[in-house]
Amino acid sequence: RQRFGRPFDRQMAGYRFFSSFEQAVDGLYLQVRFRTDFEGRSNVVERVIMYKDFDGRWRVIGYFLDLE
């Protein structure tokens, strides 16, 4: 992310819940997508993956950039 510079516009592009994630235990997962414009690159999709832990708290387990 640093190579693109700072984000200057970020809009939520959607979210979805699912029960399994590649190479992880089954459970409750949430993926949130953002369409972001950075200083050095525009129209990037950021994906944040979260897992609902045994104590009921959401924990971030992944952050991915999809370049379009």
Contacts in CASP RR format, 6 or more apart in sequence:
PFRMAT RR
TARGET T0000
AUTHOR 0000-0000-0000
METHOD contacts of the structure
MODEL  1
RQRFGRPFDRQMAGYRFFSSFEQAVDGLYLQVRFRTDFEGRSNVVERVIM
YKDFDGRWRVIGYFLDLE
1 38 0 8 1.000
1 65 0 8 1.000
4 38 0 8 1.000
4 39 0 8 1.000
4 40 0 8 1.000
4 41 0 8 1.000
4 44 0 8 1.000
5 38 0 8 1.000
5 39 0 8 1.000
5 40 0 8 1.000
6 38 0 8 1.000
6 39 0 8 1.000
7 36 0 8 1.000
7 37 0 8 1.000
7 38 0 8 1.000
7 39 0 8 1.000
8 37 0 8 1.000
8 38 0 8 1.000
8 39 0 8 1.000
9 36 0 8 1.000
9 37 0 8 1.000
10 34 0 8 1.000
10 35 0 8 1.000
10 36 0 8 1.000
10 37 0 8 1.000
10 46 0 8 1.000
11 34 0 8 1.000
11 35 0 8 1.000
11 36 0 8 1.000
12 32 0 8 1.000
12 33 0 8 1.000
12 34 0 8 1.000
13 33 0 8 1.000
13 34 0 8 1.000
13 35 0 8 1.000
13 45 0 8 1.000
14 32 0 8 1.000
14 33 0 8 1.000
15 30 0 8 1.000
15 31 0 8 1.000
15 32 0 8 1.000
15 33 0 8 1.000
16 30 0 8 1.000
16 31 0 8 1.000
17 28 0 8 1.000
17 29 0 8 1.000
17 30 0 8 1.000
18 29 0 8 1.000
18 31 0 8 1.000
19 26 0 8 1.000
19 27 0 8 1.000
19 28 0 8 1.000
19 29 0 8 1.000
20 26 0 8 1.000
20 27 0 8 1.000
20 29 0 8 1.000
21 29 0 8 1.000
21 49 0 8 1.000
21 51 0 8 1.000
21 61 0 8 1.000
24 51 0 8 1.000
24 61 0 8 1.000
27 51 0 8 1.000
27 52 0 8 1.000
28 51 0 8 1.000
28 52 0 8 1.000
29 49 0 8 1.000
29 50 0 8 1.000
29 51 0 8 1.000
29 52 0 8 1.000
30 49 0 8 1.000
30 50 0 8 1.000
30 51 0 8 1.000
30 52 0 8 1.000
30 58 0 8 1.000
31 47 0 8 1.000
31 48 0 8 1.000
31 49 0 8 1.000
31 50 0 8 1.000
32 47 0 8 1.000
32 48 0 8 1.000
32 50 0 8 1.000
33 45 0 8 1.000
33 46 0 8 1.000
33 47 0 8 1.000
34 45 0 8 1.000
34 46 0 8 1.000
34 47 0 8 1.000
34 48 0 8 1.000
35 43 0 8 1.000
35 44 0 8 1.000
35 45 0 8 1.000
36 44 0 8 1.000
36 45 0 8 1.000
36 46 0 8 1.000
37 43 0 8 1.000
37 44 0 8 1.000
38 44 0 8 1.000
41 67 0 8 1.000
43 68 0 8 1.000
44 65 0 8 1.000
44 66 0 8 1.000
44 67 0 8 1.000
44 68 0 8 1.000
45 65 0 8 1.000
45 66 0 8 1.000
45 67 0 8 1.000
45 68 0 8 1.000
46 63 0 8 1.000
46 64 0 8 1.000
46 65 0 8 1.000
46 66 0 8 1.000
47 62 0 8 1.000
47 63 0 8 1.000
47 64 0 8 1.000
47 65 0 8 1.000
47 66 0 8 1.000
48 60 0 8 1.000
48 62 0 8 1.000
48 63 0 8 1.000
49 60 0 8 1.000
49 61 0 8 1.000
49 62 0 8 1.000
49 63 0 8 1.000
49 64 0 8 1.000
50 58 0 8 1.000
50 59 0 8 1.000
50 60 0 8 1.000
50 61 0 8 1.000
51 58 0 8 1.000
51 59 0 8 1.000
51 61 0 8 1.000
52 58 0 8 1.000
52 59 0 8 1.000
53 59 0 8 1.000
END
